[in-house]
Amino acid sequence: MKKSLLILSFCVLSLSANAQNTSKSNKINQLLELTGTGKMGIQMMNQMITSFKTSYSKAGDKFWDDFKNEVKAEDLEKMIIPIYDKYYTESDIDQLIVFYNSPVGKKMISTMPQVMQESMIAGQAWGKQISEKVIEQLKAKGHLEK
């Protein structure tokens, strides 16, 4: 009898935990949808393909069009859900959904591609400045030939 109750209790707890995980996963999926994560992934892929087209021009447009049709934003989202699940509680996800549905959250979503692009350009300029400074100092200290 005790064994049956123990097994039943374990099953109920497992079902409850699974329901919570499903609820949380659904909320994470909603958040990813809201923030356009999948769309941004597709944009990045399109930029990569533009670069590949130059390097692999013999492949032809049909190859690249067919390849693009195989790639799905949902595949990226499925890979990201466990990462969000690892770092954010369900309450965190709920609050992020509220934020991204607010006017400032919506503004952040709409301006994020431009902010990221300009931030990357700024980061490249910063990296160039640092490398130039390193080279200058290496030369000044006699570690490089002038």
CYANA upper distance limits for C-alpha pairs under 8 A (distance plus 0.5 A):
  1 MET  CA      5 LEU  CA      6.83
  2 LYS  CA      6 LEU  CA      6.58
  3 LYS  CA      7 ILE  CA      6.70
  4 SER  CA      8 LEU  CA      6.57
  5 LEU  CA      9 SER  CA      6.46
  6 LEU  CA     10 PHE  CA      6.66
  7 ILE  CA     11 CYS  CA      6.72
  8 LEU  CA     12 VAL  CA      6.73
  9 SER  CA     13 LEU  CA      6.66
 10 PHE  CA     14 SER  CA      6.55
 11 CYS  CA     15 LEU  CA      6.63
 12 VAL  CA     16 SER  CA      6.62
 13 LEU  CA     17 ALA  CA      6.60
 14 SER  CA     18 ASN  CA      6.55
 15 LEU  CA     19 ALA  CA      6.57
 16 SER  CA     20 GLN  CA      6.77
 17 ALA  CA     21 ASN  CA      6.69
 18 ASN  CA     22 THR  CA      6.58
 19 ALA  CA     23 SER  CA      6.57
 20 GLN  CA     24 LYS  CA      6.56
 21 ASN  CA     25 SER  CA      6.38
 22 THR  CA     26 ASN  CA      6.52
 23 SER  CA     27 LYS  CA      6.75
 24 LYS  CA     28 ILE  CA      6.62
 24 LYS  CA     85 ASP  CA      8.03
 24 LYS  CA     90 GLU  CA      6.10
 24 LYS  CA     93 ILE  CA      8.38
 25 SER  CA     29 ASN  CA      6.56
 25 SER  CA     81 ILE  CA      7.13
 25 SER  CA     85 ASP  CA      7.77
 26 ASN  CA     30 GLN  CA      6.65
 27 LYS  CA     31 LEU  CA      6.67
 27 LYS  CA     90 GLU  CA      8.30
 27 LYS  CA     93 ILE  CA      7.25
 27 LYS  CA     94 ASP  CA      7.81
 28 ILE  CA     32 LEU  CA      6.66
 28 ILE  CA     81 ILE  CA      6.75
 28 ILE  CA     84 TYR  CA      7.47
 28 ILE  CA     85 ASP  CA      8.03
 28 ILE  CA     93 ILE  CA      6.99
 29 ASN  CA     33 GLU  CA      6.58
 29 ASN  CA     77 GLU  CA      7.70
 29 ASN  CA     81 ILE  CA      7.34
 30 GLN  CA     34 LEU  CA      6.51
 30 GLN  CA     97 ILE  CA      8.31
 31 LEU  CA     35 THR  CA      6.61
 31 LEU  CA     93 ILE  CA      7.79
 31 LEU  CA     96 LEU  CA      7.84
 31 LEU  CA     97 ILE  CA      6.26
 32 LEU  CA     36 GLY  CA      6.53
 32 LEU  CA     37 THR  CA      5.77
 32 LEU  CA     38 GLY  CA      7.69
 32 LEU  CA     77 GLU  CA      7.48
 33 GLU  CA     37 THR  CA      6.93
 33 GLU  CA     38 GLY  CA      7.59
 34 LEU  CA     97 ILE  CA      8.20
 34 LEU  CA    100 TYR  CA      7.61
 34 LEU  CA    101 ASN  CA      8.46
 35 THR  CA    100 TYR  CA      7.70
 35 THR  CA    109 ILE  CA      6.37
 36 GLY  CA     40 MET  CA      6.68
 36 GLY  CA    109 ILE  CA      8.07
 37 THR  CA     41 GLY  CA      6.74
 37 THR  CA     77 GLU  CA      7.74
 38 GLY  CA     42 ILE  CA      6.80
 38 GLY  CA     73 ALA  CA      4.92
 38 GLY  CA     74 GLU  CA      7.05
 38 GLY  CA     76 LEU  CA      6.96
 38 GLY  CA     77 GLU  CA      6.64
 39 LYS  CA     43 GLN  CA      6.72
 39 LYS  CA     73 ALA  CA      7.03
 40 MET  CA     44 MET  CA      6.69
 40 MET  CA    113 PRO  CA      8.38
 41 GLY  CA     45 MET  CA      6.67
 41 GLY  CA     73 ALA  CA      7.16
 41 GLY  CA     76 LEU  CA      7.73
 42 ILE  CA     46 ASN  CA      6.62
 42 ILE  CA     71 VAL  CA      8.48
 42 ILE  CA     72 LYS  CA      8.29
 42 ILE  CA     73 ALA  CA      6.82
 43 GLN  CA     47 GLN  CA      6.83
 44 MET  CA     48 MET  CA      6.77
 45 MET  CA     49 ILE  CA      6.62
 46 ASN  CA     50 THR  CA      6.71
 46 ASN  CA     68 LYS  CA      8.35
 47 GLN  CA     51 SER  CA      7.01
 48 MET  CA     52 PHE  CA      6.67
 49 ILE  CA     53 LYS  CA      6.40
 49 ILE  CA     64 TRP  CA      7.83
 50 THR  CA     54 THR  CA      7.26
 51 SER  CA     55 SER  CA      7.17
 52 PHE  CA     56 TYR  CA      6.22
 52 PHE  CA     57 SER  CA      8.31
 53 LYS  CA     57 SER  CA      5.63
 53 LYS  CA     59 ALA  CA      8.18
 53 LYS  CA     60 GLY  CA      8.39
 53 LYS  CA     64 TRP  CA      8.25
 59 ALA  CA     63 PHE  CA      6.42
 59 ALA  CA     64 TRP  CA      7.98
 60 GLY  CA     64 TRP  CA      7.35
 61 ASP  CA     65 ASP  CA      6.53
 62 LYS  CA     66 ASP  CA      6.48
 63 PHE  CA     67 PHE  CA      6.58
 64 TRP  CA     68 LYS  CA      6.60
 65 ASP  CA     69 ASN  CA      6.83
 66 ASP  CA     70 GLU  CA      7.09
 67 PHE  CA     71 VAL  CA      7.28
 71 VAL  CA     75 ASP  CA      8.27
 72 LYS  CA     76 LEU  CA      7.85
 73 ALA  CA     77 GLU  CA      6.89
 74 GLU  CA     78 LYS  CA      6.56
 75 ASP  CA     79 MET  CA      6.98
 76 LEU  CA     80 ILE  CA      6.80
 77 GLU  CA     81 ILE  CA      6.65
 78 LYS  CA     82 PRO  CA      8.17
 79 MET  CA     83 ILE  CA      8.13
 80 ILE  CA     84 TYR  CA      6.99
 81 ILE  CA     85 ASP  CA      6.57
 82 PRO  CA     86 LYS  CA      6.53
 83 ILE  CA     87 TYR  CA      7.00
 84 TYR  CA     88 TYR  CA      6.16
 85 ASP  CA     89 THR  CA      7.43
 88 TYR  CA     92 ASP  CA      6.09
 88 TYR  CA     93 ILE  CA      6.98
 89 THR  CA     93 ILE  CA      6.89
 90 GLU  CA     94 ASP  CA      6.70
 91 SER  CA     95 GLN  CA      6.75
 92 ASP  CA     96 LEU  CA      6.68
 93 ILE  CA     97 ILE  CA      6.66
 94 ASP  CA     98 VAL  CA      6.87
 95 GLN  CA     99 PHE  CA      6.65
 96 LEU  CA    100 TYR  CA      6.55
 97 ILE  CA    101 ASN  CA      6.64
 98 VAL  CA    102 SER  CA      6.89
 99 PHE  CA    104 VAL  CA      8.14
 99 PHE  CA    105 GLY  CA      5.84
100 TYR  CA    104 VAL  CA      7.95
100 TYR  CA    105 GLY  CA      4.42
100 TYR  CA    106 LYS  CA      6.09
100 TYR  CA    108 MET  CA      8.40
100 TYR  CA    109 ILE  CA      7.98
101 ASN  CA    105 GLY  CA      6.44
101 ASN  CA    106 LYS  CA      6.58
102 SER  CA    106 LYS  CA      6.61
103 PRO  CA    107 LYS  CA      6.67
104 VAL  CA    108 MET  CA      6.60
105 GLY  CA    109 ILE  CA      6.79
106 LYS  CA    110 SER  CA      6.70
107 LYS  CA    111 THR  CA      6.56
108 MET  CA    112 MET  CA      6.20
109 ILE  CA    113 PRO  CA      8.49
111 THR  CA    115 VAL  CA      6.62
112 MET  CA    116 MET  CA      6.38
113 PRO  CA    117 GLN  CA      6.61
114 GLN  CA    118 GLU  CA      6.54
115 VAL  CA    119 SER  CA      6.36
116 MET  CA    120 MET  CA      6.56
117 GLN  CA    121 ILE  CA      6.92
118 GLU  CA    122 ALA  CA      6.66
119 SER  CA    123 GLY  CA      6.48
120 MET  CA    124 GLN  CA      6.62
121 ILE  CA    125 ALA  CA      6.75
122 ALA  CA    126 TRP  CA      6.59
123 GLY  CA    127 GLY  CA      6.56
124 GLN  CA    128 LYS  CA      6.65
125 ALA  CA    129 GLN  CA      6.74
126 TRP  CA    130 ILE  CA      6.74
127 GLY  CA    131 SER  CA      6.66
128 LYS  CA    132 GLU  CA      6.61
129 GLN  CA    133 LYS  CA      6.62
130 ILE  CA    134 VAL  CA      6.64
131 SER  CA    135 ILE  CA      6.70
132 GLU  CA    136 GLU  CA      6.61
133 LYS  CA    137 GLN  CA      6.65
134 VAL  CA    138 LEU  CA      6.52
135 ILE  CA    139 LYS  CA      6.61
135 ILE  CA    144 LEU  CA      8.32
136 GLU  CA    140 ALA  CA      6.59
137 GLN  CA    141 LYS  CA      6.56
138 LEU  CA    142 GLY  CA      6.70
138 LEU  CA    143 HIS  CA      5.44
138 LEU  CA    144 LEU  CA      6.16
139 LYS  CA    143 HIS  CA      6.18
139 LYS  CA    144 LEU  CA      5.24
139 LYS  CA    145 GLU  CA      6.82
139 LYS  CA    146 LYS  CA      6.46
